Amino acid sequence: MVRIPLTPEQLEAGRRLGTLIRAARGDRDPAEVATAAGISPETLRKIEVGRIPSPGFGTVVALCEAIGLPVDQAVEAWRGATRGRLAG
């Protein structure tokens, strides 16, 4: 099966989501957050830097739960509604 390449907009959405997750994680140890979310630290790192621009829904929910981030904020980041509001 061939995967359709992501659009530039989808790639940018992944970067926004990763930035939000990284900011919400703060100083917490990435390995601990990843373990709490049921993913590898490498997967967390790739999400945070945008190398996995479209993580699975379950992964996003688990990450949000692990870092105390409301899922609706992750949705807003994906859609672009949080631009300029990440520092709040």
C-alpha positions in Angstrom: 0.0 0.0 0.0 1.4 3.4 -1.0 0.8 6.2 1.4 -0.3 9.5 -0.1 2.2 12.2 0.7 1.1 14.8 3.3 0.4 18.3 2.1 2.4 21.3 3.3 -0.6 22.2 5.5 -0.7 18.8 7.1 3.1 19.0 7.8 2.6 22.5 9.4 -0.3 21.2 11.5 2.0 18.4 12.8 4.7 21.0 13.7 2.1 23.1 15.6 0.9 20.0 17.5 4.5 19.0 18.3 5.3 22.5 19.5 2.3 22.5 21.8 3.1 19.1 23.2 6.7 20.1 23.9 5.6 23.3 25.6 3.0 21.5 27.7 5.6 18.9 28.7 7.8 21.6 30.1 10.7 20.3 32.2 9.2 16.9 32.7 11.5 14.0 31.7 10.6 12.9 28.2 11.2 9.2 29.0 8.7 9.4 31.9 6.1 11.2 29.8 6.6 8.7 26.9 6.3 5.8 29.3 3.1 7.3 30.8 1.7 7.7 27.3 2.6 4.2 26.3 5.1 5.3 23.5 8.8 5.3 23.2 10.9 8.4 24.0 12.0 8.4 20.4 8.4 8.6 19.2 7.7 11.5 21.6 10.8 13.3 20.3 9.7 12.8 16.7 6.2 14.1 17.5 7.6 17.2 19.3 9.9 18.1 16.4 7.3 17.4 13.7 8.9 14.3 12.2 5.7 12.4 12.9 3.3 15.1 11.6 0.2 12.9 11.9 0.4 10.8 15.0 -2.5 8.4 15.7 -5.5 9.7 17.7 -4.9 7.3 20.5 -1.3 8.5 20.8 -2.4 12.1 21.0 -5.0 11.4 23.6 -2.5 9.4 25.7 0.1 12.2 25.4 -2.5 14.7 26.4 -3.4 12.7 29.5 0.3 12.2 30.4 1.1 15.9 30.3 -2.3 17.2 31.6 -3.1 18.9 28.3 -6.8 19.1 27.3 -7.4 17.2 24.1 -9.3 20.2 22.7 -6.1 22.3 22.8 -4.3 19.6 20.8 -7.2 19.8 18.3 -6.9 23.6 18.1 -3.2 23.4 17.5 -3.7 20.9 14.7 -6.3 23.2 13.1 -4.1 26.3 13.7 -6.3 28.1 16.2 -3.5 28.3 18.9 -1.0 30.4 16.9 0.3 33.0 19.3 -1.4 31.4 22.3 1.1 28.6 23.1 2.7 30.6 25.9 -0.6 31.0 27.8 
